[in-house]
Amino acid sequence: MALASSLVLATVAMPTSVALAGPSAGRGHAVDPQVAKLDFDSAVYTTISVTVDDRPVNVRWYKEICYVANPVAAAPQQPGGPGGGTTIPNTACGYQSMNVFVPESAFGDQRAPVYFAVNNSGWMASYVKAGVTAGASYDSSTSNVGAALKAGYVFVDVANRSRGLVGADGSSPGKAPAAAVDAKAAVRYLRLNDAAMPGSAERIVVNGTSGGGALASILGASGNSAEYAPHLAAIGAAGIDDKGRSTLRDDVFAVNAYCPITDLGNADIAYEWLYNVLGTRDATGSNPSPADAAAIAERFAAYERSLGLRNPDGTRLTAATLLDTVEKEVVHSAETYLEADPAHTIPPLGGTFEIASGGPGGPPTTKSYVNDWIDVDTATGKVRSVDMTRYLAFVATQATLKTTPAFDAVGVNGNTSSRTETNLFGPPTQAYLNYTEYGWNHNDVAGDGSGLDDTGLTWKQYTAKQSTTVDDQVHLINPMDFVGTRADTAPNWYVRHGTRDRDTAFTVSVNLDRALAADKQVTNLDYRLAWNQPHAGNYDVPEAMAWIADAVQEAGAPPASPRRA
């Protein structure tokens, strides 16, 4: 792959390896020129009071800690928000800061787990937020924030650059792999200051949904990879010495990911295969570009075969076996749901699913959908059969299927209105760059700097050039490229993907699960399609928090971090 040199803001020699020691690697050594800028001040906090399960809890709030020494300045006006734009007060470090909340039970506890929440839904840039607010009330059975505080965990809200961010100079400094680099920098800050901060950097649990689920996944998969060192050095992340070598670790303890929008370089082919192999697009009237859909889907079989994955029973995971695999996952989801609570039911064939919906601020609505696809024996709680053709149509009826292509659509066949992930890629000076072979070769928007029409190069020719970066960008945010390699992958994974989620193909999370299962570093893997859930997260707070507690207990007390000299 070509070195992504145009994405870094300073020239740093690429290390051939990461020199790492134990949990306090780099402490007591004058190797990090950024240390003085990144010291944590334990005395600077505001005490706020909240209520968790009707009981008052005092929380120390360490506000907007800038976790890098050289943050990238942002424009005061950012896209999104009311009226199509929003004004941010912290232009200096608002996208590279974190809010740290410490419940009173953890005030003096340097071994408490750290619940590390990333908030970049849709792979969008995430401005610093405060997930804990003074006077708020939390129910630990429904709120992951309340549950974390109740458990005595340090709760950290992490901001990060990503797509959509407008820099102070008008550029787009959130291009991949900025989100992953920032998340690693935040972990490194916690490790640098582990002895001074409440909580343990050896017990970081990363939580995220959608793009956040993808960010949690790449952070969990790529621990301590030397490939990120130039990018980390450019922003002044802790633990990069003056020779570009890493002296701190950025691996994490656990990943708690929901509906991860990941493996973007292959997400289009997975999506088109899933929703065309049984005619779902045609059946639901969502196939405006049938020729494109068929051509993209045709590439899936070779990709899936190239992964070399297997199911738990040893069978190979291929295009020929994937539908059966997804069906088994749906059956397992339904039966697990029924077993969890005697009050849980699934409508009989011919009955109706009552699906509640409604956006923020809008009135809730309920729609009825006929169950014509899953037959359950109510006496035994076992699934008799699943009609996959009708199941996928049921999923596609909940929300209209995405465009074709689903993730790299901008510039393709004249499409300039799509809001797909295309603008996550390319140099900071360019609005977007197609990042898949199909998108690149079918770009026909003149003057956008992307595609054969503007560059005179096919995808293979363009990515073969050492001066280009897009293939590296795709690689550096894809956990599939790091699981099972020499990277330090997190040992604990909890991944959920709703059975009604049409935002990415079910095959994406299945592949991630099977890859993790084959990685000997992963010792605790809990993957499931979440019954009757849409594209969402944190809907199973008691289950997820119990899993975290068990993982922490199984690992035992983390090592104490010595003071830095």
Secondary structure, 3 states (H helix, E strand, C coil): CCCCHHHCCCCCCCCCCCCCCCCCCCCCCCCCCCHHHHCCCCCCCEEEEEEECCEEEEEEEEEEEECCCCCCCECCEEECCHHHEEECCCCCCCCCEEEEEEEHHHCCCCCCCEEEEECCHHHECECCCCCCCCCCEECCCCCHHHHHHHCCCEEEEECECCECCCECCCCCCCCCCHHHHHHHHHHHHHHHCCCCCCCCHHHEEEEEECHHHHHHHHHHHCECCHHHHHHHHHCCCCCECCCCCECCCCCCCEEEEECCCCCHHHHHHHHHHHCCCCCHHHHCCCCCCHHHHHHHHCCHHHHHHHHCCECCCCCECCHHHHHHHHHHHHHHHHHHHHHHCCCCCCCCCCCEEEEEECCCCCCCEEEEEECCCEEEECCCCEEEEECHHHHHHHHHHHCCCCCCCCCCCCCECCCCCCCCHHHHCCCCCCCCCCCCHHHHHCECCCCCCCCHHHHCCCHHHHHHCCCCCHHHHHHCCCHHHCCCCCCECCCEEEEEEECCCCCCCHHHHHHHHHHHHHCCCCCEEEEEEECCCCCCCCCCHHHHHHHHHHHHHHHCCCCCCCCCC
